[in-house]
Structures are given as structure tokens and as C-alpha cells.
Amino acid sequence: MTVSTPPIIRKKKKIRFTPGLVLVYIFVGLFAALCLYPFLLVIAGSFTSKSEATLYGYSLIPRSLTTAAYDALFANSRTIISGYRITLIVTTAGTVLSLLVNSMMGFVTSRKDLKFRKLLNFYVLFTMLFNGGMVSWYIICGIMGVRNTIWALILPMLAGPWYIFLFRNFFFSVPDALYESAKIDGAGDIRIFFQIYIRLATPVIATVGLFTALGYWNDWWHGLMLIENSAMWPLQMLLRTVISNLQFLQTMESSVQVQKMLATIPSDSVRMAMVIVTTGPIMLMYPFVQRYFVKGIMVGAVKG
């Protein structure tokens, strides 16, 4: 006859609100409100009319709501949707490929039995401190044939020396006995990398992935330099063009009809609307990687 043991019930620890803890909560709450206030002001400013902004300035609660700024941004909705599509493809593919390249390079440079390891580490460090300049970079992109292709938005940002060192320092913290035992069992380096090291590197992958995704999402420079076809411009490049066109029309002498149209378009509110349009989707990614963020920075900073 078997006797079943009752399940262990763990009681939740009650938080004792001491005066010091209450002060900490108050301080953190005030600090969070101060950080949130500018973003809420930007949201309210994007719905503020030009006349109201001129007379009363911007406030958290506009006197009259208007969508003139968003109407100016989405005047050609097909173009904006195309920019979103290009940016999503570039951000997704670029982040995955960048994580693969940086993690594999970090794994290789972390192996102490690798020949010319010091020379390879020096090469990575040298590229972090010095670069060949814009002209040579532009010529190389032309020789590679990536101009006017979607690869022009992905390949230039694929590898990052700082990310490589972050992965390398994390892999230094993995015990060598784990690698040696896998080798004894007949596993190759590729299998060890994907089935052991990558699964242990979740905090670093989340941290580097967040930084990489932000870099691809906010990139407009490569679209300006390497893409001539406006149908392939990323979202940031399109919105930058909208702002530049508005500024150009406001500074030139134009017809009365154009002047009346510009009088109803708040240029500052358009900039605020552009902030909302560009930062909204990428902000949804942060809660999923927040718990790994600090851990990834701290673990990856261990000196090897």
C-alpha cells in the first residue's frame, strides 16, 4: 500500500510596508511619472491644432482635438504601409541574422584552443575603434551589389563588435567541462553551439536582440545612401522625407492655396505624430525582454 504525500503548499510572503519601503515606492512612482510625462505630452501635442499651440502652447489635455498632423503623415497611406512592410521585414530578418552572426563570432573567439584567437579578437576590437570612412564603405556596398536592394538595409548593420564581445564574455562564463563532456559524447561544435550555448545565452540574446531591433527600426541613413527607389524606403526614411518637404514648403514662396494648407498643418505636431507612429510598435517588444535585460548586461559583462 502506497501512501501519497500531500503537496507542499507554499505560503506567499506578506510584504511588510515599513516607512523606508513606503518612501522607496513613492520615489519610484514619482520618478516613473516624470519619465512618462514627456511621452504623454508628445501624444497630446500630436492632436493639438496649430492655432491652439500658438496661443496656449502644448498641454496634457488639448482644448480641441485635431488629427491634422496624422492626416499630413498619412496623406499617402499606401506609401506609409509600404514603409512599414519594408521596416518590419528588415527589422525581423536583420535582428535574426545579426544575432546569429554575432553569437557565432562570440562563440568562436571564446574558445581558448582556437589558433590566432588573440589576433582575431584584436581585429574585432580594431573595427570598433576605427573605420575606413564613408567613401570606402559606399564603394564596398557598390562592389557587393547590394545597392537598391533590401540587403542594403540589412548587411551594413549585421555585425557589431560590441555585441560580439558581449557574447564572447558570456560564453567565457560557461564551464569548459560542459564543452568537453559534449565533445566526449561525440557532439560537434555546431551542435554544441546551438543545443547548449545558445540555450544558456537567453539573457544575452534578449539584450542584444533588443538593441539590434531598435537599430534596424530607427535606421534611415542606409535608405538615404543606398536606396534610390522610393518604393523601397523604410518607414523612418519616408517620415523624414515628409518632415523635410513640410519645412521646404514653409520656407519658400508658394501660392495662396499652398499657404492656406500649410497654415492648418502644425509642423511641431507632425513631428510629435511621427514619434508616436515610429515608437509605438517597437515599444511593444520591450515588455517581453525586460526580465532578461539587466541580467544580460550583467552576465555579459563578466571578464573572461
C-alpha angles and dihedrals in degrees: 000000000000122000115215116219116227115247117262111251113206115206117221114244113245115232112237109215103218120179090255092052091048090053090050091052091048092049093048091047093051091046091050090050091051090051092047096046098075092049092050089048090053090051091050092044091055089062095045120107122235094244093051092047090051095049104035107011124225124319138171091255113043117215091227126014119227134174095204092118093053091044089056092049095046096040086120103033094178090060092050092047090050089050091051090050093050092046093049092050093047094045094048098043094038094050094049094046093043092052090049094050097042095045093048091048090048091050093050095048091047093062109101093201093059115117115239090011093146092050091050092049090050090052091053091047092048092055089052092056101036137027137186096247134247098290096055091042091053092047092050091051089052093049091050089054096231097126115117090013131102089248088071087070095046112035101054091060098037099106127039123187093212091052090048091054090046091055092042094053091049093050088051087065092057108097115252089224089070092055093044094049090051089050091051089053089057100257118148126224094261092052092045090050097050100035101038116015098039092049090053093047097065095122092050092045091052093048097046091041091056093050092045094048091050090051094051093042095052096041117119100143096081091048089054095047103036108024120073097167108085090206088069097047115123121238096262092053092050093050091047089054091051092053092046091051092050091050091048093051092048093054098045130073107254139165124292091253092055091047091053090050092049091049089064096046112083105213093199091048089051089056090050091048089051089055091053093047094049101039099040100078096040091051089064089065096058100071091057094056100032095098091054096042103084092034091053092051094048097043093045091051094063108121113241 
